[in-house]
Amino acid sequence: MISFLTLLLPVYYLNNPLSLPPLPPCGSHLACTPSYNYILGVLSLTTCQAICLKDPQCKHYSYNYRVGSPHYRHCYLARECDYARQVVGDKQWLSGPRECVRE
């Protein structure tokens, strides 16, 4: 059974500019660049990660959660994540590796 709070949290994070959604495993609030493909209308970060897992070329993914952004609900796939070139903008991205391997 889904709780009322579970339903409200995504709405709160998407509409409150001062809060950030939780990070994915091994993730960051930055966009990985460069990307080689993107998918429009992806409904969640979890779905974006699942898309990355199904694509053998994908090693990192980035998801835009900001309602007012032109990239809202876009899932970007990347072969690598160039941390020196990450987009630091206005906190509208969540990114992570295809699989989280902690050492």
C-alpha positions in Angstrom: 0.0 0.0 0.0 1.4 3.4 -1.0 1.3 6.0 1.8 0.0 9.5 1.4 3.5 10.9 2.2 5.0 8.8 -0.6 2.7 10.4 -3.1 3.4 13.9 -1.8 7.2 13.8 -1.6 7.8 13.9 -5.4 5.4 16.9 -5.7 7.1 18.7 -2.8 10.6 18.2 -4.3 9.6 19.2 -7.8 7.8 22.4 -6.6 10.0 23.6 -3.8 13.1 25.4 -5.2 15.0 25.3 -1.9 14.8 21.5 -1.5 16.6 18.8 -3.4 15.4 15.3 -4.0 17.4 12.5 -2.6 20.5 11.4 -4.5 20.5 8.1 -6.4 23.1 5.5 -5.2 26.6 6.9 -6.0 24.9 9.9 -7.6 25.2 13.7 -7.6 23.0 16.8 -8.2 24.9 17.5 -11.4 24.4 16.6 -15.1 26.9 14.2 -16.7 28.3 15.4 -20.0 28.6 14.6 -22.8 25.5 12.5 -23.6 25.0 10.5 -26.7 21.2 10.0 -26.4 18.2 11.3 -24.5 14.6 10.2 -24.0 11.7 12.6 -23.5 8.9 12.2 -21.0 10.6 9.8 -18.6 8.4 9.8 -15.4 11.1 9.1 -12.8 14.7 8.8 -11.9 14.3 5.1 -11.4 12.9 4.7 -14.9 15.9 6.7 -16.3 18.3 4.4 -14.5 16.4 1.3 -15.8 16.7 2.7 -19.4 20.5 3.1 -18.8 20.8 -0.5 -17.5 19.1 -1.8 -20.7 21.5 0.1 -23.1 24.9 -1.6 -23.3 26.6 1.7 -24.3 25.2 3.6 -21.2 27.6 4.0 -18.3 26.0 7.1 -16.7 22.6 8.8 -16.8 21.2 12.2 -15.9 17.6 13.1 -15.2 16.0 16.6 -15.0 13.4 16.9 -12.3 12.7 20.7 -12.4 9.1 21.4 -13.6 9.9 24.7 -15.3 13.0 23.5 -17.2 13.0 22.9 -20.9 14.7 19.5 -20.1 12.0 18.5 -17.5 11.6 14.7 -17.4 14.4 14.2 -20.0 16.7 11.2 -19.4 20.2 11.7 -20.8 22.5 8.7 -21.4 26.3 9.0 -21.4 29.2 6.7 -22.2 31.2 8.5 -19.6 30.7 11.3 -17.1 33.2 14.1 -17.4 33.2 15.5 -13.9 35.3 18.5 -15.0 32.5 19.5 -17.5 29.5 18.8 -15.3 26.7 21.3 -15.6 26.3 23.0 -12.2 23.3 25.2 -13.0 20.4 25.7 -10.7 20.0 22.3 -9.1 17.7 20.6 -11.6 19.7 17.4 -12.3 20.2 14.0 -10.7 22.9 11.8 -12.2 24.4 8.5 -11.4 26.4 5.6 -12.8 24.8 2.7 -14.5 25.5 0.6 -11.4 26.8 1.7 -8.1 29.9 -0.1 -7.1 31.3 1.1 -3.7 34.8 0.2 -2.8 
